Amino acid sequence: MAQRRMLRAAGNLATNPRPDGCRKMQGSKNAYRIRVGDYRIVYTVDDAVLIVAVSPSAIIL
């Protein structure tokens, strides 16, 4: 169940890379995090080429 929520949240970033509740990471120009239950997804946004990159190692348990 948690995996589905994480995958859905990560997929939604493609259409809305800065959803309500996202937080900009300090010390970075384009890194953000969102909370999904007890988990965090850390990702970067590159508006110039419309890319949202989520790394599996960036999912914090």
Secondary structure, DSSP 4 states (H G I P E B T S, - for coil): -HHHHHHHHHHHTTT-SS-TT-EEPTT-SSEEEEEETTEEEEEEEETTTTEEEEEEEEEE-
